[in-house]
């Protein structure tokens, strides 16, 4: 299910919270005997009073959207260029943020997101190592780190993403980038439910930026 999030960039998010998928399709809380409907009865104030990292409303949101099926967005045309990739933490999230510039305000970033077992190879067949026990593969169908629209190629992102320690996200690797399509793999400590959403950046005065997010529920 795709939904809009106000995050100001293309974002991949790993959720830390009380909501998770128990493998049978039911989302449960940190108390294994508490169902999502029971968790929904807890108020945000009660969650705050008990020191919970995530509020009840955030738990309910994850319960309604998270899953392990592949997700994608149809490519609508245009080009997008990655300018930054950052990893940070929030009370309920691990955030891996992809910043894009677009060649036109009408451009939408097409993507495919899903789990793959690996190993991974670039377009030349060279093996690419990714740390982790489960791997979330993210392909930007019109998103690249190189702008080839002019005579001289312009590299828009050349760094390696830094990963904060002690989180379900243990690695972020660019596997390949060829002819306007880039493939990334997020290494996780285990296979976790996720959701994908996106939209324009309401905090920016520029019209040529966009956001996408993936939320991953911890067990």
Buried (B, 14 or more C-beta within 10 A) or exposed (E): EBBEBEBBBBBBBBBBBBBBBEEEEEBBBBEEEBBBEEBBEBEBEEBEEEEBBBBBEBBBBBBBBBBBEEBBBEBEEBBBBBBBBBBEBEEBBBBBBBBBBBBEEEBBBBBBBBBEEBEBEBEEEEEBEBBBEBBBBBBBBBBBBBBEEEEEEEEBBEEEBEBBEEBBBBBBBBBBBEEBBBBBBBBBBEBBBBBBBBBBBEEEEEEBBBBBBBBBBBB
